Amino acid sequence: MRPAPRSRHQTLALRRQLIGSSCKLFFSNDPVKIVRAEGQYMYDENGRRYLDCINNVAHVGHCHPEVVKAAHEQNQLLNTNSRYLHDNLVDYAHRLSKTLPEKLCIFYFLNSGSEANDLALRLARQYTKHDDVIVLDHSANCFLSAYHGHLTSLIDISPYKFRNLEGQKEWVHVAPVPDTYRGLYREDHEDSVTAYANEVKNIIEKAHERGRKIAAFFVESLPSVGGQIIPPAGYFQKVAEHVHRAGGVFIADEIQVGFGRVGKHFWAFQLQGEDFIPDIVTMGKPIGNGHPIACVATTKEIAEAFAATGVEYFNTFGGNPVSCAIGLAVLDVIEKENLQAHATEVGNFLMKLLKEQKIKHSIIGDVRGSGLFIGVDLIKDPSERTPATAEAEYLITRLKEEYILLSTDGPGRNVLKFKPPMCFNMEDAKFVVDTIDKLLTEMEKECVKQEKTSTCST
């Protein structure tokens, strides 16, 4: 029997008593209690509606009826492991194969993005017979950059995590993230693509001098935790040349940004150009619209090398009939509701509105993105581009008070990140930007009033 509904304060007290303190809450000083959701909206215990601008897991919309129906119907029939034949498994793999380049034709199904990335690392090492991995980071003193999961193997390759723990392993090599706004080579560089790719080349050469061998270059197709970064087109191709020459493989982590979010393409790695194809692609988060599903897609050659070990790969829940039914339903909704084209249309509109605000408010240093993956970089000064961390935190707190859920990322926690459910529409975009405009104007007036220009960004 379910207990009677609790007040927000009662739930918070029980959470603090029972749940590990390392499991963080949004808006920890004044957390929101969400009891239901629909589309791009979430509702608290008092029925107040919040616009969700950050939940890329609810990809086609919270509690989409077609996804809920598919899960319910299949759960009434059968849910078991993948050691039995079932059409859902092969139907889902076939549907996914139609979205990918032809050579990415072998699939493994799992439960989370962390599991997918862990398997990708195993595949790469088995195929190449090498151990070392190259990942991206902003700098030696930044605290947010590449993040690939919470398993021990992935913490080891996530600067976002390992800088706060045991440090960098000898088999992990860190290349600068190809950020042309605040990175090593910026928008005024004559050839930032080659410059950033050469950083990877240099890392490989130095690793070889130490007797190390590269198994994989592991990268989010669009670095999210690093600050909603859009790598310049052509970068992946040049890096892949260097990595392949060293006997390694290229792993594209699509866990945050796949399934049409970038608008122009179904997969974010395709923004690099038709001539680029990764060796392994990992998927998670939006793949199941909130249901725990993940996937690894790779080539026959890599899969056969993995099978040659003689060790079975079995995942108890991976690829079960219910999960596959949900995955198929998500693909159906993306197609039927034209959500990829919708992401382009609404994303372009949102980018246009935000760029207009950039002209009006000097705290906005950069607006970047593709489709419904957008970052707004807040700065203290245009010359140094110092992250406006406190101002960003204040802004998202005030937005919550206006019933808009937004969060920050990036090395300085100063990048507003937009990754809403794909049903996010034009009216939502205008509402968010109008509210940001209002709040930034209030902040500017308060700065002038208090004459504390040293702590103000405008």
Summary of the structure (lengths in Angstrom):
residues: 458
radius of gyration: 22.3
end to end distance: 55.6
largest distance: 71.5
contacts: 1560
relative contact order: 0.15
helix: 40%
strand: 17%
